[in-house]
Amino acid sequence: MRLVTSVAAGSLAGLAVFGITCLSGRALFAIVGGVAGALAMLVLRYYRSTARLSEIKVTVPQLSEFTFVVNDDARRVAWHLFVETATRVSTQPLEDGDGIVREALTSLHGLFSTTRETLKASRPSTGTLGGHTVEQLAITMLNHELRPFLSAWHPRLHAYEQAHPGRSESLWPQNADCRAELRLVQQHLGGYARSFARLAGVLDAATVIG
């Protein structure tokens, strides 16, 4: 089937080239102009995808310093992810006795979902040899921070809620342990937020995050 398709496509292409070479006058100019316009559009699209390509060194929480390659599209993705991480409980303190762990877990789950949808909707960044991309940073955040924490604590809190409907969350025996680990995760996520800010070109991100 592939062979037949290839032969058919080649034949059509050959007929098209032959037909063009037989043209003259306005028809020939029109076709050549159309092809030139299409090529110009492809070149312009490629230029836009690589416009303002630059390298930025960022320290990834718990890992090391890496060189990231970003262009305008990557900066927009980084800005979106910075806003999501900086405005959620992911980077805002939840001290003992304050807030509700259930709401914190729901917010972190929302961050996980939003980050994944953002990556699915965006075009892959143009990578270079030895350079990392904003998408890689976001996936590292999902798999190294959010997924392990949510996988460990969501089922435990859910089991308590199911076994004791209506009982205060403060009576949950693992409440303090969950909050302690949440604070650690928040510290790491704060690092990711600052990294997204740096990739997006945000100035003084530490002041914005608080």
Secondary structure by P-SEA (a helix, b strand, c coil): caaaaaaaaaaaaaaaaaaaaacccaaaaaaaaaaaaaaaaaaaaaaaaacccbbbbbbcccccbbbbbbcaaaaaaaaaaaaaaaacccccccccccccaaaaaaaaaaaaaaaaaaaaaccccccccccccaaaaaaaaaacccaaaaaccaaaaaaaaaaccccccccccaaaaaaaaaaaaaaaaaaaaaaaaaaacccccccccc
